[in-house]
Amino acid sequence: MARKVSAVIDVTVVDVENGTAVPGQTVVVVDDRIDKIGAQAELGLQERAQTVNGHGLYLMPGLVDAHVHYLDAPVFGRLMIANGVLLVRDMGMPTDYILKLRDQLNRGETLGPEMIATGAILDGHPPLIPQVSLGIKTPEEGRVAVRKQAEAGVDMIKVYSGLDEDVFLAIVEEAQKHGLKVVGHVPESVYIEAAAAGLRSSEHLLGFEKVIAKLLGEPVNLRYAGMGSDADYFRRLGEVDPAELAGVYQRLRTSGLTVCPTIVTFKTFIDLRAFQAGSFPRSEYISPEVLGIWKSLWSPQGELPDFIWQGWAHMVSDLNKAGVPLMVGTDLLTPGILPGYAVHEEMAIWQEAGIPPADVLRSATIVPAQFMGLGDRLGSVSEGKTASMVLVRANPLEDIRNAQQIEGVFLRGQYFSREDLDRLLDEAKDLAQPSTA
């Protein structure tokens, strides 16, 4: 069987690891792999290769959304590809459902990004979101749940806010026996520096409000009183001694913790009612089913004040300066989060908070790919890696918003032109809003 050969000619390759742009390159793709990168004359490009003119364009690795809850697969997949998001980490759906979908995506049987998945969330009893969670009462129940998840084939173990400390520690211990990372919320019963001993990625900056309280000399509540119940402390972030806060960041860095802050989630919550009513830009991509979930699961949630997401953005910038690894994620399936588009919103928030665009891009490509154990084949435009790449019209290392200017996408070697991507967007709209005629 003849191999499929394609090439992007005279393109500037974005080197995310070094934060540089290398002009005048030809990238040869054979089947689903990057075969060679170099000057065209040196590569001796074969005539039978399908070519893409990369003059004036930039070739960067596919983007990653490191925190999703993947439901409406036909719509979500098309929107992800059209936005250059080619790898996702599902952080909590029913185990059987999501592992089946994961395998379909990874085999190319369902159109969309590659996926790794945690399966169902392990939470306290009763669980906060029973539709996607398992309620765990005792340490032994936690160990049994981890064993069952491991047997099912999950990629990581997701923990949640309501776990008691002894249950959390038992889950961590059992997961380590199975070679599985524990990721998710810092349980309300555990101070974040203790949680970091076993938690490999922390989501949404939950637990950091207790850091602020402790450094202010306030009592630290380690009992569950509602997820993020102490978030008002972000209003007082400016009162904290910067040197003491930097010390916490350094200890977290040393622990090996990676942070996935999903600031965009909490920015959208300042307009929660508008999103639940369906009155927002690109609402045509949100199906009645997803809109119903926004209304049912988050109906008790009030709109959040600006200071929360703005305080989080400031903290994320400081975490980056301290060298704590960061991953771009969006918490897709929460109100106002649009597949693919929200990744670009999250990256723009980080840049506006003062994080250099090269660092933002690393946190949306190579950092999450390595964290997920896929760094050997994803996360950078390099010879031998999977050809999942994005062609953009301007340099994302100068302004991360340039990553939105997509001219084409390679998904495991399959090329989608701008015309193809526009077709995917039209299909996504039709699938989300089927004709009632």
Order of alpha helices (4+ residues) and beta strands (2+ residues): beta-beta-beta-alpha-beta-beta-beta-alpha-beta-alpha-beta-beta-beta-alpha-beta-alpha-beta-alpha-beta-alpha-alpha-beta-alpha-alpha-alpha-alpha-alpha-alpha-alpha-beta-beta-beta-alpha
